Amino acid sequence: MHTPRQVFKFGGTSIGSLEALRLALQHVRAAGPGTAVVVSAMSGVTDQLLDAARSAERGDLQAADRAASDFAARHRALAEALLPEPGQILALIGQSVEELHAMCQSIAVLRELSPRTLDAVVARGERVLALGLAAALVAGGAHAVYVDATEIIALTPLAGGLWPDMAAAAEAAARLLTPVLATGGVTICPGYIGRGPAGQTLTLGRGGSDFSAAILARALGAERVVLYKEVDGLMTADPRAVKDARVLGELHFREAAELAYYGAKILHPRTMIPLLAAPGRPAIPLFIKNTFNPRSTGTRIADDAA
């Protein structure tokens, strides 16, 4: 029996509270088998971790410790509310925070914050939340498996930036994700991060979890990608500036790429690239939907849009 493979991605605000996380879990459970899930850090968490690292760089360990403690408290509260037996996740949160404290102490001593260290600091936001989401699905009776994104997405230098090795991603997805999805399970991966040439953890930049979802979709040969956000879809204009802005029901990849390039913050500019058609492989349609408004049909982005 064919299991439709789809990739769901949940952004920071759409998983930024206990209520939002419960809605995200409902979406995943309703989707049924063959769903790979990518999650961002909760809204505000990446900034919190950046503040911890930069405070340490200034030598202000008290501020760094406060940021680390706030990070721990926020995730512990969610774990205790979501999980009937949160002990294992609480231990993982504690381990992550101990690492964060140790990193901040090293940064404070050296008064140096390298890009590699900064990436290692902020990556825990996605990882902790993905682990918690997987545990919540398992507690609800689902077959859910956490897979770290660094095991799938290998990043290589290209044209002055970093680009995923798609052949390596496809091989890793076939080995680590497909067996779970083919047996009716759900996989949970942290977005935003990948593995560098030396095995180090690297980040994909702001909004990079959208790009992570597109990479996984291509690696899996998925039938669609759904980006769950806090808005109904791509709009004709910024609704904060234009009162009668409306949701665009459908867009071609080229139009969506232009909107992203010229500042539509709802979409990472590189998201569409892995989804485009190429010889021997069809394009993968992308949907933008509102976590909080299931009645909204959202925006469909594809190569067959008029």
Long-range contacts (C-beta under 8 A, 24 or more apart in sequence): 3-33, 3-34, 3-181, 3-182, 3-184, 4-34, 4-223, 5-34, 5-35, 5-36, 5-181, 5-220, 5-221, 5-222, 5-223, 6-31, 6-34, 6-35, 6-36, 6-222, 6-223, 6-224, 6-225, 6-226, 7-35, 7-36, 7-37, 7-38, 7-213, 7-214, 7-216, 7-217, 7-220, 7-222, 7-224, 7-225, 7-226, 8-35, 8-36, 8-37, 8-38, 8-213, 8-226, 8-228, 9-37, 9-38, 9-39, 9-40, 9-191, 9-209, 9-210, 9-212, 9-213, 9-225, 9-226, 9-227, 9-228, 10-37, 10-38, 10-39, 10-40, 10-228, 10-291, 11-40, 11-209, 11-210, 11-227, 11-228, 11-229, 11-230, 12-40, 12-41, 12-42, 12-43, 12-44, 12-45, 12-46, 13-43, 13-229, 13-230, 14-228, 14-229, 14-230, 14-291, 14-292, 15-39, 15-40, 15-42, 15-129, 15-133, 15-291, 16-42, 16-43, 16-44, 17-42, 18-77, 18-78, 18-81, 18-82, 20-291, 20-292, 21-78, 21-82, 21-133, 21-136, 22-82, 23-291, 23-292, 24-133, 24-228, 24-291, 25-133, 25-136, 25-137, 25-140, 27-228, 27-291, 28-137, 28-142, 28-186, 29-137, 29-140, 29-142, 33-181, 33-184, 33-185, 33-186, 34-181, 34-182, 34-184, 35-181, 35-186, 35-187, 36-177, 36-181, 36-186, 36-187, 36-189, 36-216, 36-217, 36-220, 36-222, 37-133, 37-186, 37-187, 37-188, 37-189, 38-149, 38-189, 38-190, 38-191, 38-209, 38-212, 38-213, 38-216, 39-126, 39-129, 39-130, 39-133, 39-188, 39-189, 39-190, 39-191, 39-209, 40-125, 40-126, 40-129, 40-191, 40-192, 40-209, 41-122, 41-125, 41-126, 41-129, 41-192, 42-74, 42-125, 42-129, 45-71, 45-74, 45-125, 45-129, 46-122, 46-125, 48-125, 49-100, 49-121, 49-122, 49-124, 49-125, 50-118, 50-121, 50-122, 52-100, 52-104, 52-121, 53-103, 53-104, 53-107, 53-113, 53-117, 53-118, 53-121, 53-122, 54-113, 55-104, 56-103, 56-104, 56-105, 56-107, 56-108, 56-113, 57-107, 57-108, 57-111, 57-112, 57-113, 58-111, 59-108, 59-111, 60-108, 61-104, 61-105, 61-108, 64-104, 64-107, 64-108, 65-101, 65-104, 68-97, 68-100, 68-101, 68-104, 69-97, 71-97, 71-100, 71-124, 71-125, 72-97, 75-128, 75-129, 75-132, 78-132, 79-132, 79-135, 82-132, 82-135, 82-136, 82-139, 83-132, 83-135, 83-136, 83-139, 84-139, 85-139, 86-135, 88-135, 89-131, 89-132, 89-135, 92-128, 92-131, 93-128, 96-124, 96-127, 96-128, 99-124, 100-124, 116-196, 116-200, 116-202, 119-193, 119-200, 119-201, 119-202, 119-203, 120-200, 120-201, 122-203, 123-190, 123-192, 123-193, 123-201, 123-203, 126-190, 126-191, 126-192, 126-193, 126-209, 127-190, 127-193, 129-190, 130-188, 130-189, 130-190, 131-188, 133-188, 134-188, 137-186, 137-188, 142-185, 142-186, 143-180, 143-183, 143-184, 143-185, 143-186, 144-185, 144-186, 144-187, 144-188, 145-180, 145-185, 145-186, 145-187, 145-188, 146-187, 146-188, 146-189, 147-176, 147-177, 147-180, 147-187, 147-188, 147-189, 148-189, 148-190, 149-189, 149-190, 149-191, 149-192, 149-193, 149-194, 149-212, 150-193, 150-194, 150-195, 150-201, 151-176, 151-195, 152-176, 152-177, 152-189, 152-215, 152-216, 152-219, 153-193, 153-194, 153-195, 153-212, 153-215, 153-216, 154-194, 154-195, 155-194, 155-195, 155-196, 155-197, 155-202, 155-204, 156-197, 157-197, 162-194, 162-196, 162-202, 162-204, 164-194, 164-215, 164-274, 166-215, 166-218, 166-219, 166-274, 169-215, 169-216, 169-218, 169-219, 170-218, 170-219, 172-219, 173-216, 173-219, 173-220, 177-216, 177-219, 177-220, 178-220, 181-220, 189-216, 204-268, 205-268, 206-268, 207-265, 207-267, 207-268, 208-268, 209-268, 210-267, 210-268, 210-271, 211-268, 211-270, 211-271, 211-274, 213-271, 214-270, 214-271, 214-272, 214-273, 214-274, 214-275, 214-284, 214-286, 215-274, 217-274, 217-275, 217-284, 218-274, 218-275, 218-284, 221-281, 222-284, 223-284, 224-284, 224-285, 224-286, 224-287, 225-275, 225-284, 225-285, 225-286, 225-287, 226-286, 226-287, 226-288, 226-289, 227-267, 227-271, 227-286, 227-287, 227-288, 227-289, 228-289, 228-290, 228-291, 229-266, 229-288, 229-289, 229-290, 229-291, 230-290, 230-291, 230-292, 231-266, 231-288, 231-290, 232-289, 232-290, 232-293, 232-296, 232-298, 232-299, 233-288, 233-289, 233-290, 233-296, 233-297, 233-298, 233-299, 234-259, 234-264, 234-266, 234-267, 234-288, 234-299, 234-301, 247-296, 247-298, 247-299, 248-299, 249-297, 249-299, 249-300, 250-299, 250-300, 250-301, 250-302, 250-305, 250-306, 251-299, 251-300, 251-301, 251-305, 252-301, 252-302, 252-303, 252-305, 252-306, 253-283, 253-301, 253-302, 253-303, 253-305, 255-305, 256-286, 256-301, 272-301, 276-303, 277-303
